[in-house]
Amino acid sequence: MKTKKNTETLDQFKEKHYGKVGTKKRDDLEEGYENFKIGALIHEARLEKGMTQEQLAEKVGTTKSYISKIENNIKEVRLSTLKKIIELGLGGNLELSIKL
């Protein structure tokens, strides 16, 4: 449903340009967004802790370059590494859920 003249919701835009949920193009878009979101959340949490990428990398046992690539959606993070970043690096807890 259009909200204002010549405007559409995000879901309408995605369906129009990437197809319905379940199509390869749409699924690729959604997966890319999730990877982007993880990087953005790590970036935000790191800044809230007042840490540099180098400081976070040192705590986790990786490189500044790797942290930068995750935060900038250049590289996907492995689950084991994500757990280290959140728990060892940022002092948080990683919670996952599965929706069917």
Backbone as XML, in Angstrom:
<?xml version="1.0"?>
<chain id="A" units="angstrom">
  <residue number="1" name="MET">
    <atom name="N" x="0.844" y="-1.168" z="0.000"/>
    <atom name="CA" x="0.000" y="0.000" z="0.000"/>
    <atom name="C" x="0.898" y="1.243" z="0.000"/>
  </residue>
  <residue number="2" name="LYS">
    <atom name="N" x="0.640" y="2.148" z="-0.918"/>
    <atom name="CA" x="1.409" y="3.387" z="-1.007"/>
    <atom name="C" x="1.052" y="4.277" z="0.178"/>
  </residue>
  <residue number="3" name="THR">
    <atom name="N" x="2.074" y="4.938" z="0.735"/>
    <atom name="CA" x="1.831" y="5.770" z="1.899"/>
    <atom name="C" x="1.593" y="7.224" z="1.510"/>
  </residue>
  <residue number="4" name="LYS">
    <atom name="N" x="2.337" y="7.731" z="0.569"/>
    <atom name="CA" x="2.156" y="9.076" z="0.049"/>
    <atom name="C" x="2.338" y="9.006" z="-1.456"/>
  </residue>
  <residue number="5" name="LYS">
    <atom name="N" x="1.991" y="10.065" z="-2.145"/>
    <atom name="CA" x="2.148" y="10.091" z="-3.589"/>
    <atom name="C" x="3.602" y="9.776" z="-3.956"/>
  </residue>
  <residue number="6" name="ASN">
    <atom name="N" x="3.789" y="8.790" z="-4.822"/>
    <atom name="CA" x="5.099" y="8.375" z="-5.328"/>
    <atom name="C" x="6.044" y="7.825" z="-4.259"/>
  </residue>
  <residue number="7" name="THR">
    <atom name="N" x="5.531" y="7.386" z="-3.130"/>
    <atom name="CA" x="6.380" y="6.739" z="-2.134"/>
    <atom name="C" x="5.870" y="5.321" z="-1.918"/>
  </residue>
  <residue number="8" name="GLU">
    <atom name="N" x="6.773" y="4.467" z="-1.505"/>
    <atom name="CA" x="6.396" y="3.091" z="-1.226"/>
    <atom name="C" x="7.171" y="2.614" z="-0.009"/>
  </residue>
  <residue number="9" name="THR">
    <atom name="N" x="6.673" y="1.568" z="0.616"/>
    <atom name="CA" x="7.353" y="1.026" z="1.783"/>
    <atom name="C" x="8.631" y="0.320" z="1.336"/>
  </residue>
  <residue number="10" name="LEU">
    <atom name="N" x="9.509" y="0.035" z="2.301"/>
    <atom name="CA" x="10.738" y="-0.689" z="1.992"/>
    <atom name="C" x="10.421" y="-2.063" z="1.425"/>
  </residue>
  <residue number="11" name="ASP">
    <atom name="N" x="9.446" y="-2.743" z="2.000"/>
    <atom name="CA" x="9.069" y="-4.062" z="1.491"/>
    <atom name="C" x="8.553" y="-3.978" z="0.057"/>
  </residue>
  <residue number="12" name="GLN">
    <atom name="N" x="7.789" y="-2.951" z="-0.256"/>
    <atom name="CA" x="7.305" y="-2.765" z="-1.632"/>
    <atom name="C" x="8.471" y="-2.522" z="-2.580"/>
  </residue>
  <residue number="13" name="PHE">
    <atom name="N" x="9.415" y="-1.705" z="-2.155"/>
    <atom name="CA" x="10.587" y="-1.416" z="-2.985"/>
    <atom name="C" x="11.380" y="-2.698" z="-3.249"/>
  </residue>
  <residue number="14" name="LYS">
    <atom name="N" x="11.624" y="-3.472" z="-2.177"/>
    <atom name="CA" x="12.397" y="-4.705" z="-2.335"/>
    <atom name="C" x="11.682" y="-5.692" z="-3.248"/>
  </residue>
  <residue number="15" name="GLU">
    <atom name="N" x="10.378" y="-5.814" z="-3.105"/>
    <atom name="CA" x="9.633" y="-6.743" z="-3.952"/>
    <atom name="C" x="9.664" y="-6.290" z="-5.406"/>
  </residue>
  <residue number="16" name="LYS">
    <atom name="N" x="9.525" y="-5.008" z="-5.623"/>
    <atom name="CA" x="9.523" y="-4.450" z="-6.983"/>
    <atom name="C" x="10.869" y="-4.658" z="-7.671"/>
  </residue>
  <residue number="17" name="HIS">
    <atom name="N" x="11.972" y="-4.426" z="-6.937"/>
    <atom name="CA" x="13.292" y="-4.457" z="-7.550"/>
    <atom name="C" x="14.047" y="-5.770" z="-7.367"/>
  </residue>
  <residue number="18" name="TYR">
    <atom name="N" x="13.660" y="-6.564" z="-6.353"/>
    <atom name="CA" x="14.394" y="-7.792" z="-6.060"/>
    <atom name="C" x="13.522" y="-9.039" z="-6.037"/>
  </residue>
  <residue number="19" name="GLY">
    <atom name="N" x="12.232" y="-8.868" z="-6.230"/>
    <atom name="CA" x="11.329" y="-10.013" z="-6.271"/>
    <atom name="C" x="10.762" y="-10.363" z="-4.911"/>
  </residue>
  <residue number="20" name="LYS">
    <atom name="N" x="9.931" y="-11.368" z="-4.903"/>
    <atom name="CA" x="9.271" y="-11.806" z="-3.682"/>
    <atom name="C" x="10.246" y="-12.572" z="-2.792"/>
  </residue>
  <residue number="21" name="VAL">
    <atom name="N" x="9.938" y="-12.622" z="-1.498"/>
    <atom name="CA" x="10.727" y="-13.404" z="-0.552"/>
    <atom name="C" x="10.743" y="-14.847" z="-1.033"/>
  </residue>
  <residue number="22" name="GLY">
    <atom name="N" x="11.919" y="-15.450" z="-1.031"/>
    <atom name="CA" x="12.046" y="-16.831" z="-1.496"/>
    <atom name="C" x="12.698" y="-16.938" z="-2.863"/>
  </residue>
  <residue number="23" name="THR">
    <atom name="N" x="12.760" y="-15.830" z="-3.597"/>
    <atom name="CA" x="13.459" y="-15.854" z="-4.886"/>
    <atom name="C" x="14.944" y="-15.633" z="-4.622"/>
  </residue>
  <residue number="24" name="LYS">
    <atom name="N" x="15.804" y="-16.145" z="-5.498"/>
    <atom name="CA" x="17.244" y="-16.052" z="-5.283"/>
    <atom name="C" x="17.714" y="-14.614" z="-5.142"/>
  </residue>
  <residue number="25" name="LYS">
    <atom name="N" x="17.265" y="-13.738" z="-6.007"/>
    <atom name="CA" x="17.708" y="-12.348" z="-5.967"/>
    <atom name="C" x="17.316" y="-11.687" z="-4.636"/>
  </residue>
  <residue number="26" name="ARG">
    <atom name="N" x="16.122" y="-11.953" z="-4.180"/>
    <atom name="CA" x="15.648" y="-11.371" z="-2.916"/>
    <atom name="C" x="16.384" y="-11.977" z="-1.731"/>
  </residue>
  <residue number="27" name="ASP">
    <atom name="N" x="16.584" y="-13.297" z="-1.760"/>
    <atom name="CA" x="17.304" y="-13.961" z="-0.676"/>
    <atom name="C" x="18.742" y="-13.451" z="-0.584"/>
  </residue>
  <residue number="28" name="ASP">
    <atom name="N" x="19.387" y="-13.229" z="-1.731"/>
    <atom name="CA" x="20.745" y="-12.679" z="-1.745"/>
    <atom name="C" x="20.763" y="-11.290" z="-1.117"/>
  </residue>
  <residue number="29" name="LEU">
    <atom name="N" x="19.764" y="-10.479" z="-1.431"/>
    <atom name="CA" x="19.662" y="-9.142" z="-0.851"/>
    <atom name="C" x="19.521" y="-9.225" z="0.660"/>
  </residue>
  <residue number="30" name="GLU">
    <atom name="N" x="18.623" y="-10.056" z="1.134"/>
    <atom name="CA" x="18.375" y="-10.175" z="2.571"/>
    <atom name="C" x="19.616" y="-10.695" z="3.300"/>
  </residue>
  <residue number="31" name="GLU">
    <atom name="N" x="20.323" y="-11.674" z="2.717"/>
    <atom name="CA" x="21.536" y="-12.199" z="3.339"/>
    <atom name="C" x="22.607" y="-11.111" z="3.414"/>
  </residue>
  <residue number="32" name="GLY">
    <atom name="N" x="22.740" y="-10.343" z="2.355"/>
    <atom name="CA" x="23.705" y="-9.246" z="2.357"/>
    <atom name="C" x="23.388" y="-8.220" z="3.415"/>
  </residue>
  <residue number="33" name="TYR">
    <atom name="N" x="22.110" y="-7.960" z="3.622"/>
    <atom name="CA" x="21.704" y="-6.999" z="4.641"/>
    <atom name="C" x="22.067" y="-7.505" z="6.026"/>
  </residue>
  <residue number="34" name="GLU">
    <atom name="N" x="21.865" y="-8.788" z="6.275"/>
    <atom name="CA" x="22.186" y="-9.350" z="7.588"/>
    <atom name="C" x="23.682" y="-9.232" z="7.875"/>
  </residue>
  <residue number="35" name="ASN">
    <atom name="N" x="24.513" y="-9.482" z="6.861"/>
    <atom name="CA" x="25.961" y="-9.335" z="7.037"/>
    <atom name="C" x="26.327" y="-7.885" z="7.309"/>
  </residue>
  <residue number="36" name="PHE">
    <atom name="N" x="25.697" y="-6.973" z="6.585"/>
    <atom name="CA" x="25.931" y="-5.546" z="6.801"/>
    <atom name="C" x="25.544" y="-5.158" z="8.226"/>
  </residue>
  <residue number="37" name="LYS">
    <atom name="N" x="24.400" y="-5.671" z="8.680"/>
    <atom name="CA" x="23.892" y="-5.335" z="10.010"/>
    <atom name="C" x="24.840" y="-5.821" z="11.103"/>
  </residue>
  <residue number="38" name="ILE">
    <atom name="N" x="25.407" y="-7.003" z="10.948"/>
    <atom name="CA" x="26.355" y="-7.517" z="11.942"/>
    <atom name="C" x="27.557" y="-6.586" z="12.037"/>
  </residue>
  <residue number="39" name="GLY">
    <atom name="N" x="28.101" y="-6.191" z="10.897"/>
    <atom name="CA" x="29.242" y="-5.275" z="10.891"/>
    <atom name="C" x="28.915" y="-3.945" z="11.542"/>
  </residue>
  <residue number="40" name="ALA">
    <atom name="N" x="27.733" y="-3.434" z="11.231"/>
    <atom name="CA" x="27.319" y="-2.146" z="11.800"/>
    <atom name="C" x="27.134" y="-2.250" z="13.310"/>
  </residue>
  <residue number="41" name="LEU">
    <atom name="N" x="26.597" y="-3.358" z="13.783"/>
    <atom name="CA" x="26.410" y="-3.548" z="15.227"/>
    <atom name="C" x="27.748" y="-3.657" z="15.956"/>
  </residue>
  <residue number="42" name="ILE">
    <atom name="N" x="28.699" y="-4.355" z="15.360"/>
    <atom name="CA" x="30.035" y="-4.457" z="15.958"/>
    <atom name="C" x="30.679" y="-3.081" z="16.006"/>
  </residue>
  <residue number="43" name="HIS">
    <atom name="N" x="30.585" y="-2.345" z="14.913"/>
    <atom name="CA" x="31.159" y="-0.994" z="14.846"/>
    <atom name="C" x="30.574" y="-0.106" z="15.949"/>
  </residue>
  <residue number="44" name="GLU">
    <atom name="N" x="29.259" y="-0.115" z="16.064"/>
    <atom name="CA" x="28.584" y="0.710" z="17.064"/>
    <atom name="C" x="28.977" y="0.313" z="18.485"/>
  </residue>
  <residue number="45" name="ALA">
    <atom name="N" x="29.020" y="-0.988" z="18.757"/>
    <atom name="CA" x="29.381" y="-1.464" z="20.093"/>
    <atom name="C" x="30.834" y="-1.111" z="20.417"/>
  </residue>
  <residue number="46" name="ARG">
    <atom name="N" x="31.707" y="-1.231" z="19.434"/>
    <atom name="CA" x="33.118" y="-0.895" z="19.642"/>
    <atom name="C" x="33.272" y="0.575" z="20.001"/>
  </residue>
  <residue number="47" name="LEU">
    <atom name="N" x="32.562" y="1.435" z="19.284"/>
    <atom name="CA" x="32.629" y="2.862" z="19.575"/>
    <atom name="C" x="32.054" y="3.185" z="20.950"/>
  </residue>
  <residue number="48" name="GLU">
    <atom name="N" x="30.973" y="2.504" z="21.328"/>
    <atom name="CA" x="30.384" y="2.710" z="22.652"/>
    <atom name="C" x="31.366" y="2.336" z="23.759"/>
  </residue>
  <residue number="49" name="LYS">
    <atom name="N" x="32.204" y="1.346" z="23.488"/>
    <atom name="CA" x="33.219" y="0.921" z="24.460"/>
    <atom name="C" x="34.463" y="1.808" z="24.393"/>
  </residue>
  <residue number="50" name="GLY">
    <atom name="N" x="34.504" y="2.732" z="23.444"/>
    <atom name="CA" x="35.642" y="3.632" z="23.304"/>
    <atom name="C" x="36.897" y="2.943" z="22.804"/>
  </residue>
  <residue number="51" name="MET">
    <atom name="N" x="36.699" y="1.915" z="21.994"/>
    <atom name="CA" x="37.824" y="1.123" z="21.497"/>
    <atom name="C" x="38.119" y="1.419" z="20.036"/>
  </residue>
  <residue number="52" name="THR">
    <atom name="N" x="39.392" y="1.275" z="19.676"/>
    <atom name="CA" x="39.778" y="1.341" z="18.270"/>
    <atom name="C" x="39.657" y="-0.060" z="17.679"/>
  </residue>
  <residue number="53" name="GLN">
    <atom name="N" x="39.698" y="-0.147" z="16.368"/>
    <atom name="CA" x="39.690" y="-1.456" z="15.721"/>
    <atom name="C" x="40.915" y="-2.255" z="16.151"/>
  </residue>
  <residue number="54" name="GLU">
    <atom name="N" x="42.020" y="-1.583" z="16.289"/>
    <atom name="CA" x="43.257" y="-2.253" z="16.697"/>
    <atom name="C" x="43.136" y="-2.832" z="18.108"/>
  </residue>
  <residue number="55" name="GLN">
    <atom name="N" x="42.546" y="-2.090" z="19.027"/>
    <atom name="CA" x="42.361" y="-2.580" z="20.398"/>
    <atom name="C" x="41.434" y="-3.788" z="20.421"/>
  </residue>
  <residue number="56" name="LEU">
    <atom name="N" x="40.353" y="-3.724" z="19.658"/>
    <atom name="CA" x="39.425" y="-4.850" z="19.597"/>
    <atom name="C" x="40.116" y="-6.068" z="18.999"/>
  </residue>
  <residue number="57" name="ALA">
    <atom name="N" x="40.848" y="-5.869" z="17.919"/>
    <atom name="CA" x="41.549" y="-6.974" z="17.262"/>
    <atom name="C" x="42.541" y="-7.642" z="18.215"/>
  </residue>
  <residue number="58" name="GLU">
    <atom name="N" x="43.250" y="-6.845" z="18.987"/>
    <atom name="CA" x="44.231" y="-7.380" z="19.928"/>
    <atom name="C" x="43.560" y="-8.256" z="20.988"/>
  </residue>
  <residue number="59" name="LYS">
    <atom name="N" x="42.426" y="-7.800" z="21.506"/>
    <atom name="CA" x="41.699" y="-8.570" z="22.522"/>
    <atom name="C" x="41.194" y="-9.900" z="21.963"/>
  </residue>
  <residue number="60" name="VAL">
    <atom name="N" x="40.833" y="-9.893" z="20.690"/>
    <atom name="CA" x="40.227" y="-11.065" z="20.059"/>
    <atom name="C" x="41.285" y="-12.003" z="19.474"/>
  </residue>
  <residue number="61" name="GLY">
    <atom name="N" x="42.470" y="-11.476" z="19.206"/>
    <atom name="CA" x="43.514" y="-12.292" z="18.600"/>
    <atom name="C" x="43.446" y="-12.317" z="17.090"/>
  </residue>
  <residue number="62" name="THR">
    <atom name="N" x="43.050" y="-11.194" z="16.511"/>
    <atom name="CA" x="42.994" y="-11.073" z="15.059"/>
    <atom name="C" x="43.655" y="-9.760" z="14.661"/>
  </residue>
  <residue number="63" name="THR">
    <atom name="N" x="43.406" y="-9.310" z="13.437"/>
    <atom name="CA" x="44.054" y="-8.088" z="12.962"/>
    <atom name="C" x="43.060" y="-6.940" z="12.837"/>
  </residue>
  <residue number="64" name="LYS">
    <atom name="N" x="43.592" y="-5.726" z="12.887"/>
    <atom name="CA" x="42.775" y="-4.527" z="12.667"/>
    <atom name="C" x="42.107" y="-4.606" z="11.299"/>
  </residue>
  <residue number="65" name="SER">
    <atom name="N" x="42.842" y="-5.087" z="10.312"/>
    <atom name="CA" x="42.317" y="-5.210" z="8.952"/>
    <atom name="C" x="41.082" y="-6.104" z="8.904"/>
  </residue>
  <residue number="66" name="TYR">
    <atom name="N" x="41.118" y="-7.221" z="9.634"/>
    <atom name="CA" x="39.986" y="-8.138" z="9.661"/>
    <atom name="C" x="38.765" y="-7.487" z="10.307"/>
  </residue>
  <residue number="67" name="ILE">
    <atom name="N" x="38.974" y="-6.794" z="11.418"/>
    <atom name="CA" x="37.870" y="-6.089" z="12.081"/>
    <atom name="C" x="37.287" y="-5.048" z="11.126"/>
  </residue>
  <residue number="68" name="SER">
    <atom name="N" x="38.134" y="-4.311" z="10.453"/>
    <atom name="CA" x="37.684" y="-3.302" z="9.496"/>
    <atom name="C" x="36.852" y="-3.933" z="8.375"/>
  </residue>
  <residue number="69" name="LYS">
    <atom name="N" x="37.303" y="-5.054" z="7.874"/>
    <atom name="CA" x="36.577" y="-5.734" z="6.785"/>
    <atom name="C" x="35.203" y="-6.212" z="7.238"/>
  </residue>
  <residue number="70" name="ILE">
    <atom name="N" x="35.100" y="-6.671" z="8.482"/>
    <atom name="CA" x="33.798" y="-7.090" z="9.012"/>
    <atom name="C" x="32.891" y="-5.870" z="9.164"/>
  </residue>
  <residue number="71" name="GLU">
    <atom name="N" x="33.413" y="-4.819" z="9.780"/>
    <atom name="CA" x="32.608" y="-3.619" z="10.004"/>
    <atom name="C" x="32.158" y="-2.966" z="8.707"/>
  </residue>
  <residue number="72" name="ASN">
    <atom name="N" x="32.944" y="-3.101" z="7.658"/>
    <atom name="CA" x="32.621" y="-2.464" z="6.376"/>
    <atom name="C" x="31.988" y="-3.416" z="5.373"/>
  </residue>
  <residue number="73" name="ASN">
    <atom name="N" x="31.550" y="-4.588" z="5.850"/>
    <atom name="CA" x="30.832" y="-5.558" z="5.035"/>
    <atom name="C" x="31.651" y="-6.032" z="3.834"/>
  </residue>
  <residue number="74" name="ILE">
    <atom name="N" x="32.952" y="-6.134" z="4.013"/>
    <atom name="CA" x="33.819" y="-6.644" z="2.956"/>
    <atom name="C" x="34.054" y="-8.138" z="3.154"/>
  </residue>
  <residue number="75" name="LYS">
    <atom name="N" x="34.028" y="-8.558" z="4.393"/>
    <atom name="CA" x="34.268" y="-9.956" z="4.726"/>
    <atom name="C" x="33.193" y="-10.445" z="5.684"/>
  </residue>
  <residue number="76" name="GLU">
    <atom name="N" x="32.694" y="-11.658" z="5.437"/>
    <atom name="CA" x="31.733" y="-12.260" z="6.355"/>
    <atom name="C" x="32.468" y="-12.801" z="7.569"/>
  </residue>
  <residue number="77" name="VAL">
    <atom name="N" x="31.856" y="-12.671" z="8.715"/>
    <atom name="CA" x="32.473" y="-13.136" z="9.953"/>
    <atom name="C" x="32.000" y="-14.552" z="10.259"/>
  </residue>
  <residue number="78" name="ARG">
    <atom name="N" x="32.929" y="-15.394" z="10.680"/>
    <atom name="CA" x="32.573" y="-16.741" z="11.107"/>
    <atom name="C" x="31.904" y="-16.650" z="12.475"/>
  </residue>
  <residue number="79" name="LEU">
    <atom name="N" x="31.017" y="-17.575" z="12.746"/>
    <atom name="CA" x="30.295" y="-17.571" z="14.007"/>
    <atom name="C" x="31.249" y="-17.652" z="15.201"/>
  </residue>
  <residue number="80" name="SER">
    <atom name="N" x="32.272" y="-18.485" z="15.113"/>
    <atom name="CA" x="33.225" y="-18.611" z="16.218"/>
    <atom name="C" x="33.964" y="-17.288" z="16.452"/>
  </residue>
  <residue number="81" name="THR">
    <atom name="N" x="34.286" y="-16.585" z="15.374"/>
    <atom name="CA" x="34.963" y="-15.295" z="15.501"/>
    <atom name="C" x="34.012" y="-14.237" z="16.039"/>
  </residue>
  <residue number="82" name="LEU">
    <atom name="N" x="32.773" y="-14.259" z="15.590"/>
    <atom name="CA" x="31.769" y="-13.319" z="16.090"/>
    <atom name="C" x="31.612" y="-13.483" z="17.600"/>
  </residue>
  <residue number="83" name="LYS">
    <atom name="N" x="31.583" y="-14.720" z="18.047"/>
    <atom name="CA" x="31.464" y="-15.006" z="19.482"/>
    <atom name="C" x="32.657" y="-14.410" z="20.237"/>
  </residue>
  <residue number="84" name="LYS">
    <atom name="N" x="33.861" y="-14.561" z="19.711"/>
    <atom name="CA" x="35.054" y="-13.987" z="20.350"/>
    <atom name="C" x="34.985" y="-12.464" z="20.379"/>
  </residue>
  <residue number="85" name="ILE">
    <atom name="N" x="34.560" y="-11.876" z="19.271"/>
    <atom name="CA" x="34.468" y="-10.409" z="19.198"/>
    <atom name="C" x="33.509" y="-9.890" z="20.263"/>
  </residue>
  <residue number="86" name="ILE">
    <atom name="N" x="32.347" y="-10.515" z="20.345"/>
    <atom name="CA" x="31.321" y="-10.059" z="21.282"/>
    <atom name="C" x="31.733" y="-10.328" z="22.729"/>
  </residue>
  <residue number="87" name="GLU">
    <atom name="N" x="32.178" y="-11.540" z="23.009"/>
    <atom name="CA" x="32.449" y="-11.927" z="24.394"/>
    <atom name="C" x="33.818" y="-11.462" z="24.888"/>
  </residue>
  <residue number="88" name="LEU">
    <atom name="N" x="34.881" y="-11.801" z="24.183"/>
    <atom name="CA" x="36.229" y="-11.437" z="24.626"/>
    <atom name="C" x="36.544" y="-9.972" z="24.346"/>
  </residue>
  <residue number="89" name="GLY">
    <atom name="N" x="36.178" y="-9.529" z="23.153"/>
    <atom name="CA" x="36.533" y="-8.180" z="22.750"/>
    <atom name="C" x="35.681" y="-7.095" z="23.360"/>
  </residue>
  <residue number="90" name="LEU">
    <atom name="N" x="34.363" y="-7.330" z="23.386"/>
    <atom name="CA" x="33.438" y="-6.283" z="23.818"/>
    <atom name="C" x="32.818" y="-6.551" z="25.192"/>
  </residue>
  <residue number="91" name="GLY">
    <atom name="N" x="33.061" y="-7.739" z="25.740"/>
    <atom name="CA" x="32.529" y="-8.058" z="27.061"/>
    <atom name="C" x="31.031" y="-8.275" z="27.076"/>
  </residue>
  <residue number="92" name="GLY">
    <atom name="N" x="30.483" y="-8.699" z="25.958"/>
    <atom name="CA" x="29.038" y="-8.912" z="25.866"/>
    <atom name="C" x="28.685" y="-10.379" z="25.750"/>
  </residue>
  <residue number="93" name="ASN">
    <atom name="N" x="27.443" y="-10.646" z="25.441"/>
    <atom name="CA" x="26.939" y="-12.004" z="25.229"/>
    <atom name="C" x="26.299" y="-12.079" z="23.861"/>
  </residue>
  <residue number="94" name="LEU">
    <atom name="N" x="26.611" y="-13.123" z="23.145"/>
    <atom name="CA" x="26.006" y="-13.355" z="21.828"/>
    <atom name="C" x="24.781" y="-14.228" z="22.001"/>
  </residue>
  <residue number="95" name="GLU">
    <atom name="N" x="23.653" y="-13.751" z="21.522"/>
    <atom name="CA" x="22.415" y="-14.520" z="21.571"/>
    <atom name="C" x="21.944" y="-14.751" z="20.143"/>
  </residue>
  <residue number="96" name="LEU">
    <atom name="N" x="21.632" y="-15.975" z="19.811"/>
    <atom name="CA" x="21.140" y="-16.324" z="18.489"/>
    <atom name="C" x="19.740" y="-16.902" z="18.611"/>
  </residue>
  <residue number="97" name="SER">
    <atom name="N" x="18.980" y="-16.761" z="17.551"/>
    <atom name="CA" x="17.676" y="-17.401" z="17.516"/>
    <atom name="C" x="17.430" y="-17.906" z="16.106"/>
  </residue>
  <residue number="98" name="ILE">
    <atom name="N" x="16.582" y="-18.896" z="16.021"/>
    <atom name="CA" x="16.213" y="-19.462" z="14.722"/>
    <atom name="C" x="14.714" y="-19.300" z="14.579"/>
  </residue>
  <residue number="99" name="LYS">
    <atom name="N" x="14.306" y="-18.715" z="13.461"/>
    <atom name="CA" x="12.882" y="-18.543" z="13.183"/>
    <atom name="C" x="12.532" y="-19.423" z="12.000"/>
  </residue>
  <residue number="100" name="LEU">
    <atom name="N" x="11.520" y="-20.216" z="12.145"/>
    <atom name="CA" x="11.074" y="-21.097" z="11.052"/>
    <atom name="C" x="9.754" y="-20.622" z="10.503"/>
  </residue>
</chain>
